[in-house]
Amino acid sequence: MTTTLQKDWVLFINGDNQRLSSIYETYYATLLFTAYYYVKDEEKAKEIVSDVFLKLLNYSPQKRLDNLSGVSEKIETFLKVVVKNKCFDNLKVEKNRKGILNGIYHLSNRSINKDNFLIEDFEKMIDVLPIRQKEVLSLHIAGFDNHEISSQLGITYNTTKNTLSTSKKKIKNLWKHFMI
Protein backbone atom coordinates (compact mmCIF):
# COMPACT_ATOMS: atom_id res chain seq x y z
CA MET A 1 0.00 0.00 0.00
CA THR A 2 1.44 3.34 -1.04
CA THR A 3 0.82 6.32 1.24
CA THR A 4 0.55 9.95 0.23
CA LEU A 5 4.00 10.58 1.70
CA GLN A 6 5.48 7.77 -0.35
CA LYS A 7 3.89 9.24 -3.48
CA ASP A 8 5.26 12.68 -2.54
CA TRP A 9 8.71 11.13 -2.05
CA VAL A 10 8.64 9.50 -5.49
CA LEU A 11 7.46 12.74 -7.09
CA PHE A 12 10.25 14.63 -5.29
CA ILE A 13 12.82 12.12 -6.56
CA ASN A 14 11.46 12.71 -10.05
CA GLY A 15 12.01 16.46 -9.79
CA ASP A 16 8.97 17.98 -8.03
CA ASN A 17 10.68 19.96 -5.25
CA GLN A 18 7.33 21.13 -3.81
CA ARG A 19 6.57 17.56 -2.69
CA LEU A 20 9.40 17.67 -0.18
CA SER A 21 7.44 20.23 1.88
CA SER A 22 4.83 17.67 3.00
CA ILE A 23 7.60 15.29 4.04
CA TYR A 24 9.32 18.14 5.90
CA GLU A 25 6.12 19.09 7.71
CA THR A 26 5.33 15.49 8.62
CA TYR A 27 8.73 14.54 10.01
CA TYR A 28 10.08 17.88 11.23
CA ALA A 29 9.23 17.40 14.92
CA THR A 30 10.62 13.85 14.99
CA LEU A 31 13.80 14.89 13.22
CA LEU A 32 14.23 17.92 15.46
CA PHE A 33 13.92 15.68 18.51
CA THR A 34 16.46 13.27 17.00
CA ALA A 35 18.93 16.09 16.34
CA TYR A 36 18.40 17.61 19.78
CA TYR A 37 19.11 14.24 21.40
CA TYR A 38 22.62 14.33 19.93
CA VAL A 39 23.61 18.01 19.92
CA LYS A 40 21.70 19.15 23.05
CA ASP A 41 21.07 22.57 21.50
CA GLU A 42 17.71 23.53 19.99
CA GLU A 43 19.10 26.09 17.52
CA LYS A 44 21.79 23.69 16.27
CA ALA A 45 19.18 20.95 16.00
CA LYS A 46 16.94 23.20 13.88
CA GLU A 47 19.91 24.14 11.70
CA ILE A 48 20.85 20.49 11.19
CA VAL A 49 17.34 19.46 10.17
CA SER A 50 17.15 22.42 7.78
CA ASP A 51 20.56 21.54 6.32
CA VAL A 52 19.43 17.96 5.67
CA PHE A 53 16.41 19.11 3.69
CA LEU A 54 18.42 21.77 1.87
CA LYS A 55 20.94 19.11 0.86
CA LEU A 56 18.11 16.93 -0.45
CA LEU A 57 16.78 19.84 -2.49
CA ASN A 58 20.22 20.49 -3.95
CA TYR A 59 20.64 16.90 -5.16
CA SER A 60 20.83 16.66 -8.93
CA PRO A 61 18.07 14.63 -10.63
CA GLN A 62 20.52 11.78 -11.26
CA LYS A 63 21.77 11.79 -7.66
CA ARG A 64 18.16 11.66 -6.43
CA LEU A 65 17.48 8.63 -8.58
CA ASP A 66 20.73 6.92 -7.58
CA ASN A 67 20.61 7.62 -3.84
CA LEU A 68 16.96 8.06 -2.89
CA SER A 69 14.92 5.64 -5.03
CA GLY A 70 15.13 2.71 -2.62
CA VAL A 71 14.02 4.78 0.36
CA SER A 72 10.31 5.21 -0.34
CA GLU A 73 9.26 2.45 2.08
CA LYS A 74 11.22 3.78 5.06
CA ILE A 75 11.38 7.56 4.61
CA GLU A 76 11.32 8.36 8.33
CA THR A 77 14.10 5.90 9.15
CA PHE A 78 16.23 7.21 6.30
CA LEU A 79 15.77 10.83 7.40
CA LYS A 80 16.55 9.97 11.03
CA VAL A 81 19.81 8.28 9.98
CA VAL A 82 20.77 11.25 7.80
CA VAL A 83 20.03 13.68 10.66
CA LYS A 84 21.98 11.52 13.12
CA ASN A 85 24.99 11.42 10.78
CA LYS A 86 24.78 15.19 10.26
CA CYS A 87 24.77 15.58 14.06
CA PHE A 88 27.90 13.44 14.34
CA ASP A 89 29.58 15.50 11.61
CA ASN A 90 28.60 18.67 13.44
CA LEU A 91 29.94 17.37 16.76
CA LYS A 92 33.19 16.29 15.07
CA VAL A 93 33.71 19.74 13.52
CA GLU A 94 32.89 21.37 16.85
CA LYS A 95 35.41 19.13 18.63
CA ASN A 96 38.07 19.98 16.02
CA ARG A 97 37.37 23.70 16.40
CA LYS A 98 37.62 23.44 20.18
CA GLY A 99 40.92 21.55 19.85
CA ILE A 100 42.35 24.14 17.48
CA LEU A 101 41.13 27.06 19.59
CA ASN A 102 42.46 25.33 22.71
CA GLY A 103 45.85 25.01 20.98
CA ILE A 104 45.77 28.68 20.07
CA TYR A 105 44.78 29.53 23.63
CA HIS A 106 47.74 27.58 25.00
CA LEU A 107 50.04 29.32 22.55
CA SER A 108 48.63 32.67 23.62
CA ASN A 109 49.29 31.89 27.27
CA ARG A 110 52.88 30.89 26.60
CA SER A 111 55.35 33.34 28.03
CA ILE A 112 57.72 35.04 25.61
CA ASN A 113 60.21 37.17 27.52
CA LYS A 114 57.52 37.51 30.21
CA ASP A 115 55.11 38.96 27.65
CA ASN A 116 52.10 36.97 26.56
CA PHE A 117 51.69 35.99 22.94
CA LEU A 118 48.16 37.17 22.19
CA ILE A 119 45.64 35.73 19.78
CA GLU A 120 45.64 39.10 18.04
CA ASP A 121 49.32 38.52 17.22
CA PHE A 122 48.45 35.14 15.73
CA GLU A 123 45.73 36.79 13.65
CA LYS A 124 48.29 39.36 12.48
CA MET A 125 50.52 36.52 11.30
CA ILE A 126 47.62 35.04 9.34
CA ASP A 127 46.89 38.46 7.80
CA VAL A 128 50.38 38.43 6.25
CA LEU A 129 49.47 35.43 4.13
CA PRO A 130 48.16 35.80 0.55
CA ILE A 131 44.36 35.79 0.31
CA ARG A 132 43.93 32.15 -0.81
CA GLN A 133 46.32 30.85 1.88
CA LYS A 134 44.52 32.94 4.48
CA GLU A 135 41.13 31.55 3.38
CA VAL A 136 42.33 27.93 3.45
CA LEU A 137 44.09 28.27 6.80
CA SER A 138 41.15 30.11 8.38
CA LEU A 139 38.74 27.38 7.28
CA HIS A 140 41.15 24.74 8.58
CA ILE A 141 41.36 26.51 11.93
CA ALA A 142 37.54 26.69 11.94
CA GLY A 143 37.52 22.88 11.86
CA PHE A 144 36.86 22.07 8.21
CA ASP A 145 38.72 19.20 6.60
CA ASN A 146 40.47 19.45 3.22
CA HIS A 147 37.51 18.03 1.29
CA GLU A 148 35.13 20.55 2.84
CA ILE A 149 37.56 23.42 2.22
CA SER A 150 38.07 22.45 -1.42
CA SER A 151 34.32 22.18 -1.93
CA GLN A 152 33.60 25.50 -0.23
CA LEU A 153 36.31 27.41 -2.12
CA GLY A 154 35.78 25.63 -5.43
CA ILE A 155 39.35 24.36 -5.68
CA THR A 156 40.74 20.85 -5.97
CA TYR A 157 41.59 18.70 -2.99
CA ASN A 158 45.31 18.73 -3.92
CA THR A 159 45.33 22.52 -4.25
CA THR A 160 43.75 22.75 -0.80
CA LYS A 161 46.29 20.33 0.66
CA ASN A 162 49.26 22.15 -0.91
CA THR A 163 47.97 25.61 -0.01
CA LEU A 164 47.38 24.55 3.60
CA SER A 165 50.87 23.05 3.82
CA THR A 166 52.45 26.22 2.41
CA SER A 167 50.48 28.50 4.72
CA LYS A 168 51.41 26.39 7.77
CA LYS A 169 55.09 26.57 6.82
CA LYS A 170 54.86 30.35 6.52
CA ILE A 171 53.13 30.64 9.90
CA LYS A 172 55.78 28.38 11.50
CA ASN A 173 58.50 30.58 10.02
CA LEU A 174 56.82 33.71 11.35
CA TRP A 175 56.39 31.96 14.71
CA LYS A 176 60.14 31.40 14.89
CA HIS A 177 60.65 35.16 14.49
CA PHE A 178 58.18 35.86 17.28
CA MET A 179 59.93 33.36 19.52
CA ILE A 180 63.35 35.05 19.18
Secondary structure by P-SEA (a helix, b strand, c coil): cccaaaaaaaaaaacccccaaaaaaacaaaaaaaaaaacccaaaaaaaaaaaaaaaaaccaaaaaaccccccccaaaaaaaaaaaaaaaaaaaaaaaaaaaaaaaaaaacccccccccaaaaaaaaaaccaaaaaaaaaaaacccaaaaaaaacccaaaaaaaaaaaaaaaaaaaaaaac
